[in-house]
Amino acid sequence: MPEGGFLRGLKRALDVVVSGVSLLLLSPVMLVVAILVRLEGPPIFFRQQRPGYKGVSFFALKFRSMTDERDEHGRLLPDEARITRLGVFLRRSSLDELPQFWNVLRGDMSLVGPRPLLMQYLDRYSPEQARRHLVPPGITGWAQVNGRNDLAWEKRLALDVWYVDHWSFWLDIRILGITVWKVLKGEGIAAEGSATMPEFTGSEADSSNERTRVR
């Protein structure tokens, strides 16, 4: 993606307009979701530090879809045991991600880009995979419309890097259009046999290579 220029400014303008309008128009839906989540117990929002552009951290927002139940040793239970009944619906409908329009409006994220993953993954990426952070993270992205969480990690990260290398404003428009269709169909919410995406532990092909952070 070019570091500056008209198209980059156009991308940011699209982010501001769409996220602002979405927050306004979807505020009644978000209020209902917030009430339903609160009825299951606090907190309403799940707030977690994630790596953004060039690996700089920010706090991503989502509606809470899991409990923080732990075993007798204080370890969190598996995702499948912690996800709530409401959380299953929120994830399948992608309603849990509506608060991220605020992250887009703030400039932490873009509408389209690689999904922000976990901070601990930064040291597990190969140098090639780490290039996914050379663009702002997105609510949706090229990997999401090509399999979402059904993809193996190697494929998912390769699609993120492909997006970095092939970005255009019209590609973003295409991804947004496909995303609407994917959300309506409820495709690729979780990997097979898992309530969420399994942990990324590093690439086998690069296990002997030095991992790197994005500088």
N, C-alpha and C positions, 0 to 999 in steps of 0.2 A: 504494500500500500504506500502511495506517495506520502512523504512527510508533511506536505502542505498543498496549497492550491485550491482551486475552485471546487473540485469534486469532493475533497476532504471536508471543506466547509459546508458543502451541500449535504454530505452525510450527517454532519453534526446538526444542521438545521432540521433535517428530517427527524433526527432523534428528539430534539427539543419539541417540535410541533406534535409528533405522534405521541410521545410520552405525556406531554402536558394535556392534550385533548383526551387521551385514554384515562388518565387519572381523574379528569373531570367527569367524563361520561360514565366511567365504571365505578365511581364513588359509591352509588347505592349498592352495587354488587359487593364491593369491598367491605362496606359496612355490615351487610348481612353475613358475609364470611367471617368477619372479625367477631361478630356476636356469637356465631356458632362455635368458633374455635374457643372463645372465652368460656362458653358453657361447658366445654369439656375440661376446662382448667387453664390456668395461666402457664406461660405467657401467650399472647396472641401472635407475636412475631418470632420467627427464628432469625437470629442475627449472628452471622459468622464471618470471620475474617477470611478473605479470599484474595488471591493475587490478581491484579489488574494489568493495565498497560505497562509493559516492561517489568512485570513482576512486582510492581508497587502495590501494597496491600490496601484494601478498603473493606468496609463491612457490607456484605450482601444481605438483602432483606427478603424474607419469604414468609408466608403464613405458616405457622407451626403445623406440621403434619405427623409428628412423632412425640412420644413421651421421652423422658430421660431415665426410664427404669433401669436399674442396675442389679447385678447378681450379688451374692453374699460377699464377694470379694471387692465390690465397688466398681466392677467393670460394666460398661454399658451392654445391655442385652443386644442381640442381633437386630438389624433393622426390621426384619419380619415380625419380631415380637414387640417392637416399640411403635410401629405405625398404627395410627388410630383408624377407626372405621371412617370417620370424616376425612382423615388424611388420605386414605385410599382414593376417595372421590376427588379430593382437591388435586392430587397428583395426576390422576387420569384425565381430568378436565384442564389441567395446567393452571387452575385458579390459584394454587399456592404461590405462583410466580408473579402475580399481579403487583405486589409491592416493589418489584424490581423496576417498574416504570419510574419510581422515585430515584433509583440508582442511575437510570439513564438520564433523567432530567438533571441530576447533579453533575453528570459527566463521569461518574465512576465506570459506567458501562455504555455500550451502544445497543441499539435494537438488534443488530446483527454482528456476530463475531464468535470466536470460540467460547464455549461456556466456561465461566470461572470455576475452577476445580478447587482442590484443597492446597493450603500452604505447604504441607509436608511433601507434596508431589514435586515441588520445584527442584529438589536435589535428585529426583529419580528420573527426570527426563534426559534423553540423549540430547546432544547439541542441536540436532535437527528438530526434535520434538519441542525443544524449548523455544523455537521460533514462533510458536503459537501465541506467545506473549508480545509479539511485535505489533499487534493491533489491539485495540480495546476489546475486552470480553463482551459477549452479547447475550441477550435474552434467548435468542435463537441463533442458529448458525448452519454452516454447510453440513457438518456432521449430524446435526439434529434432523435435517430434512432428508438425510440419506441413511437413516437407521436409528438415530437417537441412541438410547441406552441399549438397544439390541446389538450394537456393534461391539466387537472385541476392541480392547484398548488400542492395539497397534493400528487398526483401521481408523478408529475415531481420531486419533492424534494425527495420522497422516492426512485425513480430510481437513483438519484444522490448519495444517501447514499449507495444504493446497489452496485454501481460502486466502491465506496471507499472500501467496504468490500470484493469485489470479483475481484479486479484489477489483471490483468495479461498482459504481453506483447502481448499475442495472442488475448486477448479480445480487446485490442486497434486496432490490425490489422483488426479484424472482424468489429469493429465499423467504421473504415475508409472505408472499402469496402462497407458496407451498406450505409454509408453517400453519397458516389458517386451516388449510385442508387437512394436514396431519393432526392438528389438535382436535378438529371435529371428528376425525376417525379414531382418535385415541391410540395411535400407533406408537410402538417403541418406548413406552413409558419406563420399563425396567428390563434388565437383561433376564433371559430365561432362568427360572429357578431362584430369582432374587427379587426382593421388594424394591431395591434400588440398584445402582451400578456397583459391582464389586470393587474393592479397593485396587488402585493401581500400585503395583509393587515394583515397577520398572520393566524395561523391555529386555526380553531374553537375549535378543540379538546384540544388545549393547551392554550386557551385564558386565563385560570386562572393560568397558570404556569408561572414562571419567564423565560423571554427570556434571551438568553445569547449570547455573542460574542465568536468567536473562539479565544482562547488564543495561 
